[in-house]
Amino acid sequence: MSKETIDYPFLIDGAMRAVVRDALRHVDRYGLPGEHHFFISFQTNYPGVSISPQLKARYPEEVTIVIQHQFWDLQITDEKFQVMLSFNNIPEKLVVPFDALTAFADPSIKFGLQ
């Protein structure tokens, strides 16, 4: 950020990523309440993203994952999250920096960020 101007888009992006981080921390601590579920889109080619070569080939630029009924080993840090999901009945470990996110939605309450 420059000292001559305030970069509001940069600040808003950081605040939106904090919302996603805090929502995931809530799920890690208490589970998904009621009908809540998350659609999380991220850039698969972003530095620090770790996905299998098969997923990378299938989704070379971006993928949307669903956090709902079948996910395991959710771990959240300030910079990234990791989770195990099933793709075509094959368990896959995903590591996703929050900076790689492009969209987040919780359709159960019609909430979304881009």
C-alpha positions in Angstrom: 0.0 0.0 0.0 1.3 3.5 -0.9 1.6 6.2 1.7 -0.1 8.7 -0.7 -3.4 6.9 -1.0 -5.5 4.3 0.8 -5.9 1.2 -1.3 -9.6 0.4 -0.4 -9.9 -2.6 -2.8 -6.9 -4.2 -1.2 -8.4 -3.6 2.3 -11.7 -5.0 1.2 -10.1 -8.1 -0.3 -8.3 -8.7 3.0 -11.5 -8.3 5.0 -13.4 -10.7 2.7 -10.7 -13.3 3.1 -10.9 -12.9 6.9 -14.7 -13.6 6.7 -13.9 -16.9 4.9 -11.2 -17.8 7.3 -13.4 -17.1 10.3 -16.3 -19.1 8.8 -14.0 -22.1 8.2 -12.7 -21.8 11.8 -16.3 -21.9 13.0 -16.9 -25.1 11.1 -13.7 -26.6 12.4 -14.7 -25.8 15.9 -18.4 -26.5 15.9 -19.2 -28.2 12.6 -21.6 -27.0 9.9 -24.8 -25.7 11.6 -28.2 -26.5 10.0 -28.3 -26.3 6.2 -25.1 -24.2 5.9 -22.6 -25.3 3.2 -19.9 -23.5 1.3 -18.9 -23.1 -2.3 -15.3 -22.0 -2.4 -13.7 -21.1 -5.8 -9.9 -20.7 -6.1 -7.2 -20.4 -8.7 -5.5 -23.8 -9.0 -2.3 -22.2 -10.5 -1.8 -19.7 -7.6 1.5 -20.1 -5.7 1.1 -22.3 -2.7 -2.0 -24.1 -3.9 -1.4 -27.9 -3.6 -3.7 -30.3 -5.4 -3.0 -33.6 -7.1 -1.7 -33.7 -10.7 -5.0 -35.3 -11.7 -7.0 -32.4 -10.3 -4.6 -29.8 -11.8 -5.0 -31.4 -15.2 -8.8 -31.4 -14.8 -8.9 -27.8 -13.4 -5.9 -26.0 -14.8 -7.0 -22.5 -13.8 -9.9 -22.5 -11.3 -12.1 -24.9 -9.4 -15.1 -24.7 -7.1 -15.2 -27.0 -4.1 -18.1 -27.7 -1.8 -17.8 -28.0 2.0 -20.9 -29.8 3.1 -21.3 -33.4 4.2 -18.1 -35.2 3.1 -15.0 -33.4 4.1 -12.2 -34.4 6.5 -9.1 -33.0 8.2 -10.0 -29.4 7.9 -7.1 -27.2 9.1 -6.9 -23.5 9.0 -4.0 -21.1 9.5 -3.9 -17.3 9.0 -2.6 -17.8 5.5 -4.3 -20.9 4.2 -6.6 -23.9 4.8 -6.4 -27.5 3.9 -9.1 -30.1 3.6 -9.7 -33.6 2.3 -12.5 -34.0 -0.2 -13.7 -36.7 -2.4 -13.6 -36.3 -6.2 -15.2 -39.2 -8.0 -14.8 -41.3 -4.8 -11.1 -40.6 -4.7 -9.9 -38.7 -1.5 -7.9 -35.6 -2.4 -5.9 -33.3 -0.1 -6.2 -29.7 -1.0 -4.1 -26.9 0.4 -5.4 -23.4 -0.5 -3.9 -20.0 0.4 -6.6 -17.5 1.2 -5.0 -15.2 -1.4 -6.0 -17.8 -4.1 -9.7 -17.5 -3.4 -11.9 -16.0 -6.1 -15.4 -16.6 -4.7 -17.1 -17.8 -1.6 -20.8 -18.5 -1.1 -23.1 -20.0 1.6 -26.3 -20.6 -0.5 -28.3 -21.6 2.6 -28.5 -18.0 3.6 -27.9 -16.4 0.2 -24.5 -15.0 1.2 -21.6 -14.6 -1.2 -18.3 -12.8 -1.8 -16.3 -12.3 -4.9 
